[in-house]
């Protein structure tokens, strides 16, 4: 009997989408006002300085994936006594990890901030405030990881929906405080962001303790289990470092070679990416536990079918959003921001192209996670992505590339990394590369090409204006939706969609 609950995936995805639409609207507004209130220099400083602390986040990300994997496995087995033991041990490990990150941040991180980062000397005090509040906020986020991972493993996405909305509203209030504050706005912003972090993470802690008996922490130590978890996570260090390189490593390189103004452009571009990418993250958040539980239940054929399906669907969800934005980027940025930092449009386009490639990674990574055998996956995939920062550094050092060149390096290495993912999946889960190429990659290629013909033709024939913007966005969404439905979906998937629509109309008629 199948343990894959397609209805639950659909329900959780829909719930997270409603949350994301609300958050997206607020996020774009708050980013615009924060950039205007802080100015290019301070906005760039906040992104670059915070990036030093976030550079240690690969440790948190690795342990987070371990939490979700082990929690979902025990829930799939219905072994709640083992789930409680795994949870307690994970919290113990995160406490130790928090102390390690605090030590690294206050030693190497502080040295790097004061000797390698580029910022105006008169902003020294504000930079120190941003750095210290970023450390505290990061450690709090890290300490709440086992609690958030439990909510995801339990598939209680409604909790994330409510928390996301509250967090977005609180950040909207921060904008108002910034506008009326007479104090140093960068320091005020850093402190208020810390307050929001404290409140949200406190909620996760209280919620899990109240509703899940497994989340009532007491010190627990089990060396064999600790050794198993550490053995699983050790090879993920490579992948975690690679993630740092793609995000914060590139950000730090831009600061070192071009200064905080370019960091401001990258900060805006990354804000667009993070907001839009949440749509895919929400879908995969609802799908990942199902993939892991399918593996734990031994139904490999259904698991692989879900991997193929989630790869296609996550790409479609992102592409429908990216395509109109990609074509009308300059118009949108000028409409959104009061002052657009130089390089922002090109940075954003390149980051979004990279995001489309990366959408294919999560279903594979989740499947490898489920096996617990991540060694060769991380050596090949993580190793290729780790090369992004040194390659970009060398090219920048010899002045062979402009600022946008670092994102092109990232795109090229992301394509190479996905080739290694396919090879790893073939070795560990007997993935048919030929089937994957035919059912997923060629499918996505056809959808991408066919969807863009008419919108690109319209943009070529019409000058930039409100009329072109409205027509191109409408045509892009319509064209992409029709091509995805006719070319991108299988016959059975189209039948299910028609049945859902018919049922909805019947309910409305009744």
N, C-alpha and C positions, 0 to 999 in steps of 0.2 A: 504493500500500500504506500502511495506517495506521501511524503511528509511536506512536500512543497505546496504551500498555500498561496496560490496565485491571487485569490481574492484579498488576502491579508496584505500582500505586496502592493496591490492596486490601491487598497484603502489607505495604507500608511503613506504611500507615495502621494496620493491626492491630498491627504492632510498636510503633509510637509510642503506641498506645492502652494497651498493656500497661505501657509505661514511664510513661505519664501517670497511670494508676490508682495505681501504686506511689508516684509523686511526690506525688500529690494527698493521699493518706493522711498522708504524712510532713509535707507542707506545712501542712495544717490543724492538725496537732498542734504543729509548731514555732511557727506564728503565735500559737497560744493561749498557749504557754509564754513566748515572747518578750514578748508584751504584758503578761503577768503579772509577768515578771521586771523589765522596764523600767519598767512603770507607764504610765498614759495620757500623762503629760507627755513623758517621754523617748521613748516610742514615736511620739508625734506629731512631736517634734523630728526624729527619724531620718527619717521620711517627708517632712517639709517641707524640711529642710536638704538631704537627698539629692536632692530634687526640683529644686533650683536647678541642680545639676550636670547632672541628666538633661534639663533644659530645653535643653541644647546637643545633645541626642541626635538632633535632627532631621537634623543634618549627617551623623551616622553612619548613620541610617536611610536617608537618600537614597543615600549611597554603597553601602550594603549592597544595596539594590534594583538599583543599577546593576551591581554585581558579579554578582549572580545572573542578571540579564538577559543580560549579555555572555558569562558563562561558559556558560549554557545554550544560547545561540545557537551558539557555537563547537563545543560538544559535539554539538549537533544536526547541524552540518555536518561533524563528524568532523575538524575542523581543529585538531589538538593543538599545532602550532607557533604558531598564532595565539592559542590558549588560554593558552600559556605567556607570550606577550608581554602579553596583556591582564592576566594575574595579576600579573606583575612591575610593570606600570605602576600597577595598583590599589594595591599595597603601597606604592609610592613616594608616591602621592597620600595614602594614609592616614597615612603618617609626617608629611607636611606638615600634614594636617588635625589630627593629634594635638597638634602644636605650637600651632596656632591656638586649639584648644579650651583647652589649658593656659593660654595667655595670657588668653583671655576669662574663664576661671574665676577666675584669680588677680587679675583686675582688676575687671571689672564684677560678676562673681559674688560676690567677696569684699565689695565695697562694698554690694551689695544685701543680703547676709547680715547685715552689721553695722549697716545703717541702716534697713532696711525690714521684716525678718522679726521676728516676735514670739516671744520665748522668755524664761524667767526669767533675770535677770542672773547668778545664781549658777551657771548651766549654761553660761557663756561658754566655758570651756576645753573642755568636752565637745563643744559645738557646733563649735568649730574642728577638733577631731579628726575628727568625723563628716564635715565638709566636705572636709578634705584627703584622707582615705581614700576618700571618694566620688569625688573627682577622679581619683585613681590607678586605682581600680577601673574607672571609666568609660573612661579612656583605654586601659587594657589590653583591655577588652571590644571597644573600637573597633578596636584594632590587630589583633585576631584575626578581624575580620570577613571579610577575603578568604579566610581558611582555612576558616571555617565555611560561607561561601558556596560554596566549592568542594565541600565535602562534600554540601551540599544539591543542587547542580547535578549531582553524580555519583550522587545518590539513594542514598547510603550511610547510610540512616536507623538502621541498627544502631549506628553510632558514637554518634549522638545518644541512643539508648536507654541505652547503657552510661554515657555521660557524665552524663545526667540522673539516673540512679540513684545514681551516685557523689556527685554534687553534693548530692542530697537527703540522703544518709547523712551527709555532712560537716556539713550544716546542722543535722542532728539532734544531732551531737556538740557543735556550738556551744551548743545549748540546755543540754546537761549542764554545759558549762564555765560558762555564765552562772549556773546554779543554785548552783554551788559556789564561784564567784569572790567574793573579798572586795574587789576593786578596783571602780572606777567601771564599772558594768555597761554603760552606753552606749558608753564608749570601748572596752571589751573586745569588745563586739558588733561595732562598726565595724571594728576591727582583724582580728578573726577572719573576717568577711565578705570582707575584702580578701585574706586568705590563701587562702580558697577560690577567689576569682576568679583569683588568680595560678596556682593549681594547675590549674584547668580549662582556662584559656587556654593554658598551657604544653603541655597534652596535645594540644590541637588543632594547635598549631604542629608538635610532634614527629611526630604522626600523618601530617599532610599532607606534610611533608618526606620521610618514610620511604616512603610508598606512592604519591605522585604526583610524577612527575618535573617536572611543570609548576610545582610549588610550591617549587622551590629558588630562593630569591630572590637576585638580583643587581640592582644598580641598573640601571634601564632607563628610557629616556626616548624618547617618540615624540610629537612635538607634534601631528600630525594626529589620532592616536588620542586623545590627551589632550583636544584640542579637541572631538572627537566625544562623549567621555564627559561632559565638563563641559557641553557643549551639551545633552546628554540630562538631566543632573542639575540644571541651573540652574533649570528650571521646576518641578522637584520640591521646590525650597526652599519654595514656597508650601504644598505638601501637608505637608512636614515641620514647618513652623511651626504648621500647623493641628493636627497630631498632638500637638505640645507643648501647645497651648492646651487641647485636650480632656483631657489627662492632668495634666501638671504645672502648667499655667497655672491651672486650676481649683483645684488643691491650694494654690498660692501665694495665690490670692484668698481662700480659706477661712482661711488663716493670718492674712492681713492684716486681715480683718474680724472673725474669731471666735476666733483663737488656736489653740494646739497641741492642745487637747482635741478640737476639731472635726477637726483633721488626723488624730487617732487614729482617729476614726470612719471617716473617708474611707480611711485606711490599711487598716483591717480590710475595708471594703467592696471596695476595690481588690484586696486579696489574694484574696478570693473570686472576683472577676471574672477575675483573671490565671490562677488555678488552673483554673477551669472553661473559660475561653476557650482554654486550651491544647489542649483536645480538638479544637476547630475548627482551630486553628493547625496541629496535627499533620496533619489531613486535607489542608489546603491546602498544607502543606509537601511532602506526597507528590504533590499534584496540579499545583502551579504549574509545575515543570519540564516536565511533559507538555503544558501549554497553550502554553508558549513554544516547545517543540520542534515542536509541531503548526503553529504560525505559521511558524516557520523553514522547515518542509517544504512549506508552501503548501497545506495541507489545511484551509482556513478553515471549511468546513461542519462537519467533525468537531471542530474547535477550539470553535466556537460551541455545539455540542451538549454538549461537556464543560463549558463555562462555565455553561450552564443547569443541568446536572446537579449540578455542584459548588456552585452557589448554593443549590439545594434541599437537598442532602445536608448541607451545613455548617449550615444553619438547623435541620434536623431534629436533628442531633447536639447542638447547643446547647440547643434547646428541650426535648428529653427530660430534660436535666439541670436546666434552669432552672425548669421548671414546678412540680415538687414542692417545690423549694427556695423559690420565690417564695411559695407558699401557706403554708409552714411556717417562714418566716424567723425569726420571734421565738422559736419553740421551738428551732430549730437553733442560733441564736446563744447562747441561754442554756445549751444543752447543751454547746456548743463552748467558749465563753469563761467564765472565772471571773468576770469583770466586763465587761459589755457597755457600751461608750461610748455616750452619748446620740446619737441620729440614725443609728446604724449600720444598723438594719433598713431604714429608708426609703432611705438612701443606696445600700444594696446592691441593693434592688429597682429603683431608677431606673437604676443603672449596668448591671444585667443587661438591662433593656429596651433600653437604648442598644446593648448588645452584640449583641442579636438583629438590630437594624437594620444594624449594622456588618458582620455576617457576609456580607451581600450585596455588600459593597464589594470584597473581595479578588479574586474571579474577574474582575471588571471591570478592576480596577487591573492585574492580571497581564497581561490581554489588551492593554491600552493600553501597558504596559511593553514587550511583545513588538514592537509597531510602532515603538517609539523616538520616537513623536510625542506627547509628553505636555503640550505647551504649553497648549492650550485646556482639556484635562482639569484641569490644576492651577489654571489661572486661575479656572475656574468652581467646581469641587469644593473645592479648597483655599481659594479665596477665601471661599466661604460658611462653611466651618468656622473660618476665621480670625476671623470675627465673634463667635464664642462668648465669648471673653474680654472684649472691649470691651463687648458687650451685657450680660454678667453683671456687669461692673464698674460700669457705669452704674446698673443696677437695684439693686445692693448699696449703692452710694454714696447713692442716694436712699431707701434702706430700703424698696424696693418688693417685695423677695423675702426669704424666710428662707434658711438655708444650702442646703436641698434645691432651691431655685429654680435654682441654677447648673446642676444636672443636668437639669432640665426644659428649660432653654435649650439644652443640648447635644443633647437628644433631638430637639427641634424642628428645629434646624439640621442634624442628621444626616439627617432625612427630606428636607429641601430638597436636601442634598448628593447624595442618591441620585437625585433627579430629574435633576440635572445630569449624573450618571454615565450615565444612560440616554441622554440627549441626545448626550453625547460618544461613546458606543459606536455610536450610530446614524450619526453623522457619519464616524467613522473606520473602523468595521468593519461598517457596514451592518446593525446590529442592528435586527431587527423589534421595535419597542416593543410592538406589539399581541401578538406571539407571546410576548414576555417577560412581559407582564402576565398573559396567559392561562395560560401553562405554568409560571410561577414565582410571581408575586405572588398571584394568585387562589388558586393551589394552597396557598401558605403560609397565606393568610387562612383558608381552609376548615379546614386542619389545626389551626390555632391555636384557632379557635372550637369545633370539634367535640371537640377533646381536653380542653378545660377544663370542659365542662358538668358532667359527673359529679363530678370532684374538687372543684370549687367548691361544688356542692350538698352534698357530704359535709362540707366544712369549715364551711358555713353551719349545718348541722343539729347538729353535734357540738361540744362545748366542747374547748378545748385540753387534750390529754392524750397519754400514750404510745400509747394505743389509736388515737386519731385520727391521730397522726403515722404510725404503721405502716400504717393503712388508707389514708390519703390518698396517701402516697408510693407504695404498691403500686398503688393505683388509677390514680394519675397516670401512672406508667411503663407500666402495661398499656394504659390508654386511649390514650396518645400513640402507643405502638408499633402498636396495632391500626389507629388512624386513619392513621398514616403509611403502613402497609403497604397498606391498602385504598384510601385516597384520595390519598396523597402520592406513591406510586410508579406508574410506567407499567406497562403489561402486560408489556413485555419485561423490565423491572427485577424485577417479581415472579417471572417465570419463571426468571430467573437465580438469584434467592435460593432458590427451591424446588429448583433443580438442585444448588446448592451443599449444601443441607441433605441432600438425597437421597444425594449422593456421600459426605458425612460419615458418614451412617448405614451405608451399604454398606461403608465402610472399617472401621467399628467392628464390624460383623457378621462381616467377614472375619477 
